[in-house]
Amino acid sequence: MTSDKTSNSKRAQRRANLAAGIKGRSDKLPSLFILLSLVLIIASLYWARAFLIPVALSILLTFLLSPVADALEQTGIGRLASVIFIVVLTFSLLAAIGWLVTLQLTDVANELPRYRINIRQKIADIRVAGRGGALEKIRETAEEVKEELKKDEAATAQPKPRDVVVQAEESSTFWPLPLATAPLLERLAAGGLVIVLVIFMLIRRENLRNRLIRLVGYGRLTVTTKALEEAGQRISRYLLMQSIINASFGITLGIALYLIGVPYALLWGFLAAVLRFIPYVGPVAAAILPTALSLAVFQGWAWPIIVIALIVVLELINNMVLEPLLYGESAGVSDIGILVAVAFWTWLWGPVGLILATPLTVCVVVVSKYMPQLDFIAIMMSDEPAMKADISYYQRLLASDQDEAAEIVEKHLKSHPLEQIYDDVMLPALNYVKRDFNLGRLAENDQQFVFAATREILDELDDLKPENSSLVSEPAESVTAVDAIPRAATPKVRILGCPVRDEADELALLMLQQLLDPGRYEIEILADELLAAEIVDQIAARSPALICLASLPPGGLAQTRYLCKRLRARFPDIKLLVGRWGSRIDDNDPLLVAGAHKIGTTIVETRDQIMQTSQIIPL
């Protein structure tokens, strides 16, 4: 009988282990499926780039030309006529501009031999400047090593066999011509495909949008619509702001180079405006071209240095003034995300990937934002904060990095009032400390470090109160005839703050103390080690006008309810306020039944309750 029980228990244990193994493998399957899907997508993008690059360019051009097509269509011109007109005009302008730029660059190349003397002089100056320096010594050492190696090779060299040159005779067939022009024909075919696709996409743009929505599924209609709208808005704003910034940069650079005397100044301004659409690489190329020409054209170093300084100043103005002012959250991709995207799309699709990197990355980030399976892409590449301020602040305290935690608070203080910092950053961190300590995730010494660091940060904040903060101002509805009395003649409202359980409650009361006007309110905070009977004795000895209990969640509701009952029974006439900062309103109903006058779920709410209640307290 005992053996049967043992065998049954073993079979049950094996079934449990088997079920746990199946569950663990099933949990890993979605992640593995997503990884394999990403690898397959990237491989497909690489192998099918000859087809996908024209399609991607067509979609981008369709997106840019759609507003113009809509405007022309609203004037009464038919859709087909408006689309043909816009496409012909656009590609004609692009071809004309490309032809003119090619002619200008050809003229520049033909004129460069005229400046050989200046170029040689610059090279000679650089050699003279580097003579005797570290680079010169390294070069001399390398030359000596090279000569020694040549001597050793000459001593051990074997007679070299004679080279046999195989010369192919010219074929009289027609095949060499298409072989030589294959790359050109490939580019022309891709360009023709782009033109045809743009025409048909503009004509059928609503139909394509509806088919995409149907492909995703009607069950995700809301999500798909929001994703399409957000992607469209982000790309439109990004391209518009980029066009404004690049045009202003190109016009300013062209005019300045013309005044300096750099040949073909308008060409360099135009190229700078166009090249800056390519992230990171474009601005560098736009700066190198006029700088190199100025080195060749001008005698001496003064004017080339002025050209370099001009480009640096324009870049600083763009990066530090115009881009933060105009961009805002236009693309929705972080700087590191853009840099990674540029490297990825360039590796995948070559130079065209540089141009398409930002629009494609914006689309990927927006799609991943609305797809939980791809949420990691949005987290890694989006320009949204990686963590909320309260989580970041608490994380730095857990890492015992009090300095960075204080920096987070001070940075938040520049754009938010002090009371909002308490409610949104510091009080939630105290809630997290109590939660983790109660669950056994946090050691007592770690909890004490967080409390000590919070106390020091509060002392620093008391000295950093901004002048424009409303942290001691009273709400307008609380102003009564009492405020007409001179402040010196108005007695202070005596408040006794009582921590219900621990040091976190005491720290919360210190925050409340900083939010009250010290000229109007006198708040005394009891120690957090006192028992309920000792708190009652302290209140009896001080006779305050108002009592404020602080009890931060999680937990503490039973202790707070018990203390409210005792205080209400002993002091029925004293106003009793309870601060349950960070809790939900419906959780605090038992406290009202126990005798609390008012309950605040935020520190700002409790401050306002004190100000309002103090108006009806006889002083």
Buried (B, 14 or more C-beta within 10 A) or exposed (E): EEEEEEEEEEEEEEEEEEEEEEEEEEEEEEEEEEEEEEEEEEEEBEEEBEEBBBBBBBBBBBBBBBEBBEEBBEEEBEBEEBBBBBBEEBBEEEEEEEEEBEEBBEEBEEBBEEBEEBBEEBEEEEEEEEEEEEEEEEEEEEEEEEEEEEEEEEEEEEEEEEEEEEEEEEEEEEEEEEEEEEEEEEEEEBBEBBBEBBBEBBBBBEEBEEEEBEEBEEEBEEBBEBBBEBBBEBBBBBBEBBBEBBBBBBBBBBEBBBEBEBBBBBBBBBBBBBBBBBBBEBBEEBBEBBBBBBBBBBEEEEBBBBBBEBBEEBBEBBEEEBBEEBBEEBBBBBEEBBBBBBBBBBEBBEEBBBBBBBBBBBBBBBBBBBBEEBEEBBEBBBBEEEEEBBBBBBBBBBEEBBEBBBEBBBEBBEEBBBBBBBBBBBBBBBBBBBBBBEEEEBEEEBBEBBBBBBEEBBEEBEEEBEEEBBBBEBEEEBEEEEEEEEEEEBEBBBBBBBBBBBBBBBBBBBBBBBBBBEEBBBBBBBEBEBEBEEBBEBBEEEEBBBBBBBBBBEEBBEBBBEBBBBBBEEBEEBBBBBBBBBBEEEEBEEBEEBBBBBBBBBBBBBBBBBBBBBBEEEE
